[in-house]
């Protein structure tokens, strides 16, 4: 989650990750926020501005076929 809105108080999805039972990565994608990001919360999320450049849209994140 990253912060959006004034002071970055509101949260927005920024990454979706799915692992299978064995711990294998099934899906790991950055998701572009629909609002401007005002706080990346990098110290918690690990997300940096450059990570979002190739992020997928929220609609794509909802309908990813595995």
CHARMM-style PDB file with segment names, atoms N, HN, CA, C and O in Angstrom:
ATOM      1  N   UNK     1       0.840  -1.166   0.000  1.00  0.00      PROA
ATOM      2  CA  UNK     1       0.000   0.000   0.000  1.00  0.00      PROA
ATOM      3  C   UNK     1       0.898   1.246   0.000  1.00  0.00      PROA
ATOM      4  O   UNK     1       1.943   1.286   0.649  1.00  0.00      PROA
ATOM      5  N   UNK     2       0.464   2.229  -0.730  1.00  0.00      PROA
ATOM      6  HN  UNK     2      -0.385   2.197  -1.257  1.00  0.00      PROA
ATOM      7  CA  UNK     2       1.124   3.534  -0.748  1.00  0.00      PROA
ATOM      8  C   UNK     2       0.113   4.566  -0.274  1.00  0.00      PROA
ATOM      9  O   UNK     2      -1.086   4.292  -0.207  1.00  0.00      PROA
ATOM     10  N   UNK     3       0.608   5.761   0.055  1.00  0.00      PROA
ATOM     11  HN  UNK     3       1.581   5.984   0.001  1.00  0.00      PROA
ATOM     12  CA  UNK     3      -0.271   6.821   0.509  1.00  0.00      PROA
ATOM     13  C   UNK     3      -0.685   7.733  -0.628  1.00  0.00      PROA
ATOM     14  O   UNK     3       0.132   8.095  -1.474  1.00  0.00      PROA
ATOM     15  N   UNK     4      -1.966   8.106  -0.646  1.00  0.00      PROA
ATOM     16  HN  UNK     4      -2.630   7.812   0.042  1.00  0.00      PROA
ATOM     17  CA  UNK     4      -2.487   9.048  -1.631  1.00  0.00      PROA
ATOM     18  C   UNK     4      -3.251  10.136  -0.889  1.00  0.00      PROA
ATOM     19  O   UNK     4      -3.591  10.002   0.286  1.00  0.00      PROA
ATOM     20  N   UNK     5      -3.505  11.206  -1.609  1.00  0.00      PROA
ATOM     21  HN  UNK     5      -3.229  11.315  -2.564  1.00  0.00      PROA
ATOM     22  CA  UNK     5      -4.253  12.305  -1.011  1.00  0.00      PROA
ATOM     23  C   UNK     5      -3.372  13.179  -0.132  1.00  0.00      PROA
ATOM     24  O   UNK     5      -2.164  12.962  -0.042  1.00  0.00      PROA
ATOM     25  N   UNK     6      -3.983  14.174   0.521  1.00  0.00      PROA
ATOM     26  HN  UNK     6      -4.964  14.350   0.448  1.00  0.00      PROA
ATOM     27  CA  UNK     6      -3.217  15.088   1.368  1.00  0.00      PROA
ATOM     28  C   UNK     6      -2.450  14.332   2.454  1.00  0.00      PROA
ATOM     29  O   UNK     6      -3.018  13.521   3.185  1.00  0.00      PROA
ATOM     30  N   UNK     7      -1.184  14.610   2.540  1.00  0.00      PROA
ATOM     31  HN  UNK     7      -0.723  15.269   1.945  1.00  0.00      PROA
ATOM     32  CA  UNK     7      -0.299  13.995   3.541  1.00  0.00      PROA
ATOM     33  C   UNK     7      -0.157  12.476   3.396  1.00  0.00      PROA
ATOM     34  O   UNK     7       0.414  11.834   4.278  1.00  0.00      PROA
ATOM     35  N   UNK     8      -0.658  11.891   2.316  1.00  0.00      PROA
ATOM     36  HN  UNK     8      -1.122  12.413   1.600  1.00  0.00      PROA
ATOM     37  CA  UNK     8      -0.518  10.451   2.099  1.00  0.00      PROA
ATOM     38  C   UNK     8      -1.231   9.598   3.123  1.00  0.00      PROA
ATOM     39  O   UNK     8      -0.822   8.465   3.374  1.00  0.00      PROA
ATOM     40  N   UNK     9      -2.292  10.122   3.723  1.00  0.00      PROA
ATOM     41  HN  UNK     9      -2.623  11.043   3.519  1.00  0.00      PROA
ATOM     42  CA  UNK     9      -2.991   9.401   4.786  1.00  0.00      PROA
ATOM     43  C   UNK     9      -3.851   8.258   4.241  1.00  0.00      PROA
ATOM     44  O   UNK     9      -3.927   7.199   4.863  1.00  0.00      PROA
ATOM     45  N   UNK    10      -4.493   8.457   3.098  1.00  0.00      PROA
ATOM     46  HN  UNK    10      -4.431   9.318   2.593  1.00  0.00      PROA
ATOM     47  CA  UNK    10      -5.324   7.412   2.502  1.00  0.00      PROA
ATOM     48  C   UNK    10      -4.416   6.352   1.863  1.00  0.00      PROA
ATOM     49  O   UNK    10      -3.341   6.671   1.356  1.00  0.00      PROA
ATOM     50  N   UNK    11      -4.853   5.105   1.893  1.00  0.00      PROA
ATOM     51  HN  UNK    11      -5.726   4.845   2.305  1.00  0.00      PROA
ATOM     52  CA  UNK    11      -4.069   4.009   1.330  1.00  0.00      PROA
ATOM     53  C   UNK    11      -4.604   3.582  -0.032  1.00  0.00      PROA
ATOM     54  O   UNK    11      -5.807   3.625  -0.287  1.00  0.00      PROA
ATOM     55  N   UNK    12      -3.685   3.171  -0.898  1.00  0.00      PROA
ATOM     56  HN  UNK    12      -2.707   3.136  -0.691  1.00  0.00      PROA
ATOM     57  CA  UNK    12      -4.043   2.657  -2.217  1.00  0.00      PROA
ATOM     58  C   UNK    12      -3.172   1.438  -2.525  1.00  0.00      PROA
ATOM     59  O   UNK    12      -2.000   1.380  -2.153  1.00  0.00      PROA
ATOM     60  N   UNK    13      -3.768   0.482  -3.205  1.00  0.00      PROA
ATOM     61  HN  UNK    13      -4.720   0.529  -3.507  1.00  0.00      PROA
ATOM     62  CA  UNK    13      -3.046  -0.718  -3.616  1.00  0.00      PROA
ATOM     63  C   UNK    13      -1.892  -0.337  -4.540  1.00  0.00      PROA
ATOM     64  O   UNK    13      -2.067   0.471  -5.452  1.00  0.00      PROA
ATOM     65  N   UNK    14      -0.717  -0.914  -4.307  1.00  0.00      PROA
ATOM     66  HN  UNK    14      -0.575  -1.570  -3.566  1.00  0.00      PROA
ATOM     67  CA  UNK    14       0.430  -0.618  -5.159  1.00  0.00      PROA
ATOM     68  C   UNK    14       1.156  -1.883  -5.629  1.00  0.00      PROA
ATOM     69  O   UNK    14       1.986  -1.827  -6.537  1.00  0.00      PROA
ATOM     70  N   UNK    15       0.840  -3.015  -5.010  1.00  0.00      PROA
ATOM     71  HN  UNK    15       0.165  -3.060  -4.273  1.00  0.00      PROA
ATOM     72  CA  UNK    15       1.489  -4.254  -5.432  1.00  0.00      PROA
ATOM     73  C   UNK    15       0.575  -5.421  -5.076  1.00  0.00      PROA
ATOM     74  O   UNK    15      -0.055  -5.435  -4.019  1.00  0.00      PROA
ATOM     75  N   UNK    16       0.515  -6.385  -5.967  1.00  0.00      PROA
ATOM     76  HN  UNK    16       1.026  -6.373  -6.826  1.00  0.00      PROA
ATOM     77  CA  UNK    16      -0.237  -7.605  -5.708  1.00  0.00      PROA
ATOM     78  C   UNK    16       0.710  -8.784  -5.904  1.00  0.00      PROA
ATOM     79  O   UNK    16       1.398  -8.884  -6.920  1.00  0.00      PROA
ATOM     80  N   UNK    17       0.734  -9.672  -4.913  1.00  0.00      PROA
ATOM     81  HN  UNK    17       0.176  -9.591  -4.088  1.00  0.00      PROA
ATOM     82  CA  UNK    17       1.625 -10.834  -4.963  1.00  0.00      PROA
ATOM     83  C   UNK    17       0.843 -12.068  -4.535  1.00  0.00      PROA
ATOM     84  O   UNK    17       0.080 -12.038  -3.569  1.00  0.00      PROA
ATOM     85  N   UNK    18       1.046 -13.139  -5.264  1.00  0.00      PROA
ATOM     86  HN  UNK    18       1.665 -13.164  -6.049  1.00  0.00      PROA
ATOM     87  CA  UNK    18       0.409 -14.409  -4.941  1.00  0.00      PROA
ATOM     88  C   UNK    18       1.476 -15.489  -4.995  1.00  0.00      PROA
ATOM     89  O   UNK    18       2.265 -15.554  -5.937  1.00  0.00      PROA
ATOM     90  N   UNK    19       1.490 -16.327  -3.984  1.00  0.00      PROA
ATOM     91  HN  UNK    19       0.849 -16.274  -3.219  1.00  0.00      PROA
ATOM     92  CA  UNK    19       2.408 -17.462  -3.948  1.00  0.00      PROA
ATOM     93  C   UNK    19       1.587 -18.744  -3.839  1.00  0.00      PROA
ATOM     94  O   UNK    19       0.500 -18.748  -3.261  1.00  0.00      PROA
ATOM     95  N   UNK    20       2.114 -19.828  -4.398  1.00  0.00      PROA
ATOM     96  HN  UNK    20       2.996 -19.825  -4.868  1.00  0.00      PROA
ATOM     97  CA  UNK    20       1.405 -21.105  -4.284  1.00  0.00      PROA
ATOM     98  C   UNK    20       1.775 -21.780  -2.959  1.00  0.00      PROA
ATOM     99  O   UNK    20       2.567 -21.252  -2.179  1.00  0.00      PROA
ATOM    100  N   UNK    21       1.199 -22.931  -2.727  1.00  0.00      PROA
ATOM    101  HN  UNK    21       0.556 -23.360  -3.360  1.00  0.00      PROA
ATOM    102  CA  UNK    21       1.396 -23.659  -1.473  1.00  0.00      PROA
ATOM    103  C   UNK    21       2.865 -23.934  -1.184  1.00  0.00      PROA
ATOM    104  O   UNK    21       3.281 -23.954  -0.025  1.00  0.00      PROA
ATOM    105  N   UNK    22       3.650 -24.145  -2.236  1.00  0.00      PROA
ATOM    106  HN  UNK    22       3.313 -24.129  -3.177  1.00  0.00      PROA
ATOM    107  CA  UNK    22       5.073 -24.454  -2.076  1.00  0.00      PROA
ATOM    108  C   UNK    22       5.938 -23.219  -1.932  1.00  0.00      PROA
ATOM    109  O   UNK    22       7.151 -23.330  -1.752  1.00  0.00      PROA
ATOM    110  N   UNK    23       5.330 -22.031  -2.010  1.00  0.00      PROA
ATOM    111  HN  UNK    23       4.345 -21.940  -2.156  1.00  0.00      PROA
ATOM    112  CA  UNK    23       6.096 -20.795  -1.899  1.00  0.00      PROA
ATOM    113  C   UNK    23       6.559 -20.238  -3.225  1.00  0.00      PROA
ATOM    114  O   UNK    23       7.267 -19.231  -3.259  1.00  0.00      PROA
ATOM    115  N   UNK    24       6.174 -20.871  -4.313  1.00  0.00      PROA
ATOM    116  HN  UNK    24       5.599 -21.688  -4.285  1.00  0.00      PROA
ATOM    117  CA  UNK    24       6.537 -20.374  -5.635  1.00  0.00      PROA
ATOM    118  C   UNK    24       5.718 -19.144  -5.997  1.00  0.00      PROA
ATOM    119  O   UNK    24       4.536 -19.054  -5.666  1.00  0.00      PROA
ATOM    120  N   UNK    25       6.345 -18.217  -6.666  1.00  0.00      PROA
ATOM    121  HN  UNK    25       7.305 -18.291  -6.935  1.00  0.00      PROA
ATOM    122  CA  UNK    25       5.654 -16.986  -7.061  1.00  0.00      PROA
ATOM    123  C   UNK    25       4.734 -17.268  -8.244  1.00  0.00      PROA
ATOM    124  O   UNK    25       5.177 -17.725  -9.298  1.00  0.00      PROA
ATOM    125  N   UNK    26       3.442 -16.986  -8.051  1.00  0.00      PROA
ATOM    126  HN  UNK    26       3.083 -16.615  -7.195  1.00  0.00      PROA
ATOM    127  CA  UNK    26       2.451 -17.151  -9.100  1.00  0.00      PROA
ATOM    128  C   UNK    26       2.232 -15.810  -9.795  1.00  0.00      PROA
ATOM    129  O   UNK    26       2.105 -15.747 -11.018  1.00  0.00      PROA
ATOM    130  N   UNK    27       2.190 -14.745  -9.007  1.00  0.00      PROA
ATOM    131  HN  UNK    27       2.293 -14.796  -8.013  1.00  0.00      PROA
ATOM    132  CA  UNK    27       1.965 -13.402  -9.541  1.00  0.00      PROA
ATOM    133  C   UNK    27       2.654 -12.399  -8.636  1.00  0.00      PROA
ATOM    134  O   UNK    27       2.563 -12.496  -7.412  1.00  0.00      PROA
ATOM    135  N   UNK    28       3.337 -11.446  -9.228  1.00  0.00      PROA
ATOM    136  HN  UNK    28       3.411 -11.368 -10.222  1.00  0.00      PROA
ATOM    137  CA  UNK    28       3.978 -10.368  -8.468  1.00  0.00      PROA
ATOM    138  C   UNK    28       4.047  -9.156  -9.389  1.00  0.00      PROA
ATOM    139  O   UNK    28       4.932  -9.065 -10.240  1.00  0.00      PROA
ATOM    140  N   UNK    29       3.115  -8.230  -9.218  1.00  0.00      PROA
ATOM    141  HN  UNK    29       2.396  -8.303  -8.527  1.00  0.00      PROA
ATOM    142  CA  UNK    29       3.012  -7.064 -10.103  1.00  0.00      PROA
ATOM    143  C   UNK    29       2.812  -5.789  -9.300  1.00  0.00      PROA
ATOM    144  O   UNK    29       2.129  -5.783  -8.275  1.00  0.00      PROA
ATOM    145  N   UNK    30       3.417  -4.714  -9.778  1.00  0.00      PROA
ATOM    146  HN  UNK    30       3.971  -4.719 -10.610  1.00  0.00      PROA
ATOM    147  CA  UNK    30       3.131  -3.384  -9.231  1.00  0.00      PROA
ATOM    148  C   UNK    30       1.849  -2.885  -9.876  1.00  0.00      PROA
ATOM    149  O   UNK    30       1.598  -3.136 -11.054  1.00  0.00      PROA
ATOM    150  N   UNK    31       1.041  -2.179  -9.098  1.00  0.00      PROA
ATOM    151  HN  UNK    31       1.245  -1.975  -8.140  1.00  0.00      PROA
ATOM    152  CA  UNK    31      -0.243  -1.682  -9.574  1.00  0.00      PROA
ATOM    153  C   UNK    31      -0.254  -0.163  -9.468  1.00  0.00      PROA
ATOM    154  O   UNK    31      -0.032   0.396  -8.394  1.00  0.00      PROA
ATOM    155  N   UNK    32      -0.515   0.498 -10.592  1.00  0.00      PROA
ATOM    156  HN  UNK    32      -0.695   0.043 -11.464  1.00  0.00      PROA
ATOM    157  CA  UNK    32      -0.573   1.959 -10.600  1.00  0.00      PROA
ATOM    158  C   UNK    32      -1.764   2.447  -9.784  1.00  0.00      PROA
ATOM    159  O   UNK    32      -2.887   1.980  -9.976  1.00  0.00      PROA
ATOM    160  N   UNK    33      -1.525   3.367  -8.893  1.00  0.00      PROA
ATOM    161  HN  UNK    33      -0.613   3.747  -8.737  1.00  0.00      PROA
ATOM    162  CA  UNK    33      -2.602   3.965  -8.113  1.00  0.00      PROA
ATOM    163  C   UNK    33      -3.442   4.857  -9.022  1.00  0.00      PROA
ATOM    164  O   UNK    33      -2.926   5.439  -9.976  1.00  0.00      PROA
ATOM    165  N   UNK    34      -4.736   4.963  -8.725  1.00  0.00      PROA
ATOM    166  HN  UNK    34      -5.155   4.490  -7.950  1.00  0.00      PROA
ATOM    167  CA  UNK    34      -5.622   5.785  -9.534  1.00  0.00      PROA
ATOM    168  C   UNK    34      -5.493   7.263  -9.188  1.00  0.00      PROA
ATOM    169  O   UNK    34      -5.929   8.121  -9.955  1.00  0.00      PROA
ATOM    170  N   UNK    35      -4.903   7.560  -8.048  1.00  0.00      PROA
ATOM    171  HN  UNK    35      -4.549   6.863  -7.425  1.00  0.00      PROA
ATOM    172  CA  UNK    35      -4.669   8.937  -7.625  1.00  0.00      PROA
ATOM    173  C   UNK    35      -3.162   9.161  -7.544  1.00  0.00      PROA
ATOM    174  O   UNK    35      -2.404   8.194  -7.463  1.00  0.00      PROA
ATOM    175  N   UNK    36      -2.714  10.406  -7.563  1.00  0.00      PROA
ATOM    176  HN  UNK    36      -3.329  11.191  -7.628  1.00  0.00      PROA
ATOM    177  CA  UNK    36      -1.282  10.662  -7.411  1.00  0.00      PROA
ATOM    178  C   UNK    36      -0.771  10.154  -6.059  1.00  0.00      PROA
ATOM    179  O   UNK    36      -1.396  10.380  -5.023  1.00  0.00      PROA
ATOM    180  N   UNK    37       0.352   9.477  -6.086  1.00  0.00      PROA
ATOM    181  HN  UNK    37       0.860   9.293  -6.928  1.00  0.00      PROA
ATOM    182  CA  UNK    37       0.948   8.957  -4.860  1.00  0.00      PROA
ATOM    183  C   UNK    37       1.677  10.100  -4.154  1.00  0.00      PROA
ATOM    184  O   UNK    37       2.513  10.781  -4.747  1.00  0.00      PROA
ATOM    185  N   UNK    38       1.349  10.295  -2.895  1.00  0.00      PROA
ATOM    186  HN  UNK    38       0.669   9.743  -2.413  1.00  0.00      PROA
ATOM    187  CA  UNK    38       1.974  11.369  -2.124  1.00  0.00      PROA
ATOM    188  C   UNK    38       2.910  10.825  -1.046  1.00  0.00      PROA
ATOM    189  O   UNK    38       3.665  11.587  -0.443  1.00  0.00      PROA
ATOM    190  N   UNK    39       2.868   9.510  -0.798  1.00  0.00      PROA
ATOM    191  HN  UNK    39       2.255   8.891  -1.289  1.00  0.00      PROA
ATOM    192  CA  UNK    39       3.763   8.900   0.169  1.00  0.00      PROA
ATOM    193  C   UNK    39       3.979   7.446  -0.245  1.00  0.00      PROA
ATOM    194  O   UNK    39       3.051   6.639  -0.195  1.00  0.00      PROA
ATOM    195  N   UNK    40       5.191   7.118  -0.650  1.00  0.00      PROA
ATOM    196  HN  UNK    40       5.944   7.774  -0.691  1.00  0.00      PROA
ATOM    197  CA  UNK    40       5.482   5.762  -1.106  1.00  0.00      PROA
ATOM    198  C   UNK    40       5.630   4.778   0.046  1.00  0.00      PROA
ATOM    199  O   UNK    40       5.591   3.567  -0.174  1.00  0.00      PROA
ATOM    200  N   UNK    41       5.797   5.261   1.248  1.00  0.00      PROA
ATOM    201  HN  UNK    41       5.829   6.245   1.427  1.00  0.00      PROA
ATOM    202  CA  UNK    41       5.957   4.397   2.429  1.00  0.00      PROA
ATOM    203  C   UNK    41       7.040   3.346   2.194  1.00  0.00      PROA
ATOM    204  O   UNK    41       6.909   2.189   2.594  1.00  0.00      PROA
ATOM    205  N   UNK    42       8.101   3.779   1.542  1.00  0.00      PROA
ATOM    206  HN  UNK    42       8.208   4.718   1.217  1.00  0.00      PROA
ATOM    207  CA  UNK    42       9.176   2.869   1.138  1.00  0.00      PROA
ATOM    208  C   UNK    42       9.748   2.095   2.318  1.00  0.00      PROA
ATOM    209  O   UNK    42      10.112   0.929   2.162  1.00  0.00      PROA
ATOM    210  N   UNK    43       9.836   2.694   3.464  1.00  0.00      PROA
ATOM    211  HN  UNK    43       9.541   3.641   3.591  1.00  0.00      PROA
ATOM    212  CA  UNK    43      10.414   2.019   4.627  1.00  0.00      PROA
ATOM    213  C   UNK    43       9.583   0.795   5.028  1.00  0.00      PROA
ATOM    214  O   UNK    43      10.103  -0.115   5.674  1.00  0.00      PROA
ATOM    215  N   UNK    44       8.318   0.764   4.658  1.00  0.00      PROA
ATOM    216  HN  UNK    44       7.896   1.503   4.134  1.00  0.00      PROA
ATOM    217  CA  UNK    44       7.449  -0.373   4.952  1.00  0.00      PROA
ATOM    218  C   UNK    44       7.204  -1.204   3.695  1.00  0.00      PROA
ATOM    219  O   UNK    44       7.354  -2.426   3.711  1.00  0.00      PROA
ATOM    220  N   UNK    45       6.827  -0.534   2.605  1.00  0.00      PROA
ATOM    221  HN  UNK    45       6.705   0.459   2.591  1.00  0.00      PROA
ATOM    222  CA  UNK    45       6.404  -1.229   1.384  1.00  0.00      PROA
ATOM    223  C   UNK    45       7.566  -1.675   0.504  1.00  0.00      PROA
ATOM    224  O   UNK    45       7.449  -2.655  -0.232  1.00  0.00      PROA
ATOM    225  N   UNK    46       8.663  -0.975   0.577  1.00  0.00      PROA
ATOM    226  HN  UNK    46       8.758  -0.180   1.176  1.00  0.00      PROA
ATOM    227  CA  UNK    46       9.788  -1.246  -0.323  1.00  0.00      PROA
ATOM    228  C   UNK    46       9.563  -0.686  -1.716  1.00  0.00      PROA
ATOM    229  O   UNK    46      10.411  -0.848  -2.594  1.00  0.00      PROA
ATOM    230  N   UNK    47       8.432  -0.030  -1.929  1.00  0.00      PROA
ATOM    231  HN  UNK    47       7.743   0.101  -1.216  1.00  0.00      PROA
ATOM    232  CA  UNK    47       8.078   0.497  -3.243  1.00  0.00      PROA
ATOM    233  C   UNK    47       8.710   1.870  -3.445  1.00  0.00      PROA
ATOM    234  O   UNK    47       8.670   2.732  -2.567  1.00  0.00      PROA
ATOM    235  N   UNK    48       9.295   2.046  -4.629  1.00  0.00      PROA
ATOM    236  HN  UNK    48       9.328   1.346  -5.343  1.00  0.00      PROA
ATOM    237  CA  UNK    48       9.927   3.316  -4.997  1.00  0.00      PROA
ATOM    238  C   UNK    48       9.241   3.874  -6.230  1.00  0.00      PROA
ATOM    239  O   UNK    48       8.582   3.131  -6.958  1.00  0.00      PROA
ATOM    240  N   UNK    49       9.382   5.163  -6.478  1.00  0.00      PROA
ATOM    241  HN  UNK    49       9.917   5.767  -5.887  1.00  0.00      PROA
ATOM    242  CA  UNK    49       8.730   5.764  -7.656  1.00  0.00      PROA
ATOM    243  C   UNK    49       9.046   5.034  -8.956  1.00  0.00      PROA
ATOM    244  O   UNK    49       8.158   4.865  -9.792  1.00  0.00      PROA
ATOM    245  N   UNK    50      10.262   4.607  -9.139  1.00  0.00      PROA
ATOM    246  HN  UNK    50      10.983   4.744  -8.460  1.00  0.00      PROA
ATOM    247  CA  UNK    50      10.642   3.939 -10.389  1.00  0.00      PROA
ATOM    248  C   UNK    50       9.955   2.574 -10.549  1.00  0.00      PROA
ATOM    249  O   UNK    50       9.832   2.079 -11.670  1.00  0.00      PROA
ATOM    250  N   UNK    51       9.513   1.966  -9.456  1.00  0.00      PROA
ATOM    251  HN  UNK    51       9.613   2.368  -8.546  1.00  0.00      PROA
ATOM    252  CA  UNK    51       8.803   0.697  -9.546  1.00  0.00      PROA
ATOM    253  C   UNK    51       7.439   0.850 -10.215  1.00  0.00      PROA
ATOM    254  O   UNK    51       6.936  -0.086 -10.836  1.00  0.00      PROA
ATOM    255  N   UNK    52       6.854   2.020 -10.086  1.00  0.00      PROA
ATOM    256  HN  UNK    52       7.263   2.781  -9.581  1.00  0.00      PROA
ATOM    257  CA  UNK    52       5.507   2.241 -10.587  1.00  0.00      PROA
ATOM    258  C   UNK    52       5.446   2.559 -12.079  1.00  0.00      PROA
ATOM    259  O   UNK    52       4.362   2.576 -12.663  1.00  0.00      PROA
ATOM    260  N   UNK    53       6.593   2.810 -12.696  1.00  0.00      PROA
ATOM    261  HN  UNK    53       7.473   2.797 -12.222  1.00  0.00      PROA
ATOM    262  CA  UNK    53       6.636   3.189 -14.110  1.00  0.00      PROA
ATOM    263  C   UNK    53       5.972   2.132 -14.991  1.00  0.00      PROA
ATOM    264  O   UNK    53       5.220   2.473 -15.904  1.00  0.00      PROA
ATOM    265  N   UNK    54       6.240   0.865 -14.728  1.00  0.00      PROA
ATOM    266  HN  UNK    54       6.851   0.588 -13.986  1.00  0.00      PROA
ATOM    267  CA  UNK    54       5.681  -0.211 -15.544  1.00  0.00      PROA
ATOM    268  C   UNK    54       4.547  -0.946 -14.836  1.00  0.00      PROA
ATOM    269  O   UNK    54       4.221  -2.078 -15.192  1.00  0.00      PROA
ATOM    270  N   UNK    55       3.947  -0.304 -13.836  1.00  0.00      PROA
ATOM    271  HN  UNK    55       4.212   0.616 -13.547  1.00  0.00      PROA
ATOM    272  CA  UNK    55       2.858  -0.932 -13.105  1.00  0.00      PROA
ATOM    273  C   UNK    55       1.640  -1.161 -13.984  1.00  0.00      PROA
ATOM    274  O   UNK    55       1.410  -0.436 -14.952  1.00  0.00      PROA
ATOM    275  N   UNK    56       0.866  -2.176 -13.635  1.00  0.00      PROA
ATOM    276  HN  UNK    56       1.053  -2.764 -12.849  1.00  0.00      PROA
ATOM    277  CA  UNK    56      -0.364  -2.462 -14.367  1.00  0.00      PROA
ATOM    278  C   UNK    56      -1.502  -1.641 -13.768  1.00  0.00      PROA
ATOM    279  O   UNK    56      -1.404  -1.176 -12.633  1.00  0.00      PROA
ATOM    280  N   UNK    57      -2.552  -1.467 -14.511  1.00  0.00      PROA
ATOM    281  HN  UNK    57      -2.631  -1.845 -15.433  1.00  0.00      PROA
ATOM    282  CA  UNK    57      -3.719  -0.753 -14.023  1.00  0.00      PROA
ATOM    283  C   UNK    57      -4.521  -1.604 -13.053  1.00  0.00      PROA
ATOM    284  O   UNK    57      -4.399  -2.829 -13.061  1.00  0.00      PROA
ATOM    285  N   UNK    58      -5.326  -0.984 -12.230  1.00  0.00      PROA
ATOM    286  HN  UNK    58      -5.424   0.011 -12.223  1.00  0.00      PROA
ATOM    287  CA  UNK    58      -6.124  -1.705 -11.239  1.00  0.00      PROA
ATOM    288  C   UNK    58      -7.077  -2.694 -11.908  1.00  0.00      PROA
ATOM    289  O   UNK    58      -7.295  -3.785 -11.381  1.00  0.00      PROA
ATOM    290  N   UNK    59      -7.645  -2.334 -13.054  1.00  0.00      PROA
ATOM    291  HN  UNK    59      -7.467  -1.448 -13.482  1.00  0.00      PROA
ATOM    292  CA  UNK    59      -8.556  -3.245 -13.756  1.00  0.00      PROA
ATOM    293  C   UNK    59      -7.813  -4.511 -14.188  1.00  0.00      PROA
ATOM    294  O   UNK    59      -8.359  -5.611 -14.100  1.00  0.00      PROA
ATOM    295  N   UNK    60      -6.591  -4.362 -14.646  1.00  0.00      PROA
ATOM    296  HN  UNK    60      -6.148  -3.468 -14.717  1.00  0.00      PROA
ATOM    297  CA  UNK    60      -5.791  -5.524 -15.037  1.00  0.00      PROA
ATOM    298  C   UNK    60      -5.458  -6.390 -13.837  1.00  0.00      PROA
ATOM    299  O   UNK    60      -5.441  -7.616 -13.941  1.00  0.00      PROA
ATOM    300  N   UNK    61      -5.195  -5.767 -12.707  1.00  0.00      PROA
ATOM    301  HN  UNK    61      -5.208  -4.770 -12.623  1.00  0.00      PROA
ATOM    302  CA  UNK    61      -4.871  -6.519 -11.493  1.00  0.00      PROA
ATOM    303  C   UNK    61      -6.062  -7.352 -11.035  1.00  0.00      PROA
ATOM    304  O   UNK    61      -5.890  -8.433 -10.473  1.00  0.00      PROA
ATOM    305  N   UNK    62      -7.250  -6.854 -11.271  1.00  0.00      PROA
ATOM    306  HN  UNK    62      -7.389  -5.975 -11.727  1.00  0.00      PROA
ATOM    307  CA  UNK    62      -8.460  -7.580 -10.874  1.00  0.00      PROA
ATOM    308  C   UNK    62      -8.748  -8.766 -11.781  1.00  0.00      PROA
ATOM    309  O   UNK    62      -9.392  -9.723 -11.353  1.00  0.00      PROA
ATOM    310  N   UNK    63      -8.282  -8.722 -13.030  1.00  0.00      PROA
ATOM    311  HN  UNK    63      -7.759  -7.944 -13.378  1.00  0.00      PROA
ATOM    312  CA  UNK    63      -8.640  -9.749 -14.003  1.00  0.00      PROA
ATOM    313  C   UNK    63      -7.436 -10.496 -14.569  1.00  0.00      PROA
ATOM    314  O   UNK    63      -7.496 -10.983 -15.699  1.00  0.00      PROA
ATOM    315  N   UNK    64      -6.368 -10.595 -13.825  1.00  0.00      PROA
ATOM    316  HN  UNK    64      -6.320 -10.200 -12.908  1.00  0.00      PROA
ATOM    317  CA  UNK    64      -5.199 -11.325 -14.310  1.00  0.00      PROA
ATOM    318  C   UNK    64      -5.542 -12.809 -14.373  1.00  0.00      PROA
ATOM    319  O   UNK    64      -6.061 -13.381 -13.414  1.00  0.00      PROA
ATOM    320  N   UNK    65      -5.249 -13.417 -15.503  1.00  0.00      PROA
ATOM    321  HN  UNK    65      -4.828 -12.953 -16.283  1.00  0.00      PROA
ATOM    322  CA  UNK    65      -5.451 -14.849 -15.645  1.00  0.00      PROA
ATOM    323  C   UNK    65      -4.156 -15.558 -15.334  1.00  0.00      PROA
ATOM    324  O   UNK    65      -3.115 -15.250 -15.914  1.00  0.00      PROA
ATOM    325  N   UNK    66      -4.215 -16.494 -14.435  1.00  0.00      PROA
ATOM    326  HN  UNK    66      -5.061 -16.745 -13.964  1.00  0.00      PROA
ATOM    327  CA  UNK    66      -3.007 -17.195 -13.997  1.00  0.00      PROA
ATOM    328  C   UNK    66      -2.761 -18.435 -14.821  1.00  0.00      PROA
ATOM    329  OT1 UNK    66      -1.784 -19.147 -14.588  1.00  0.00      PROA
TER     330      UNK     66
END
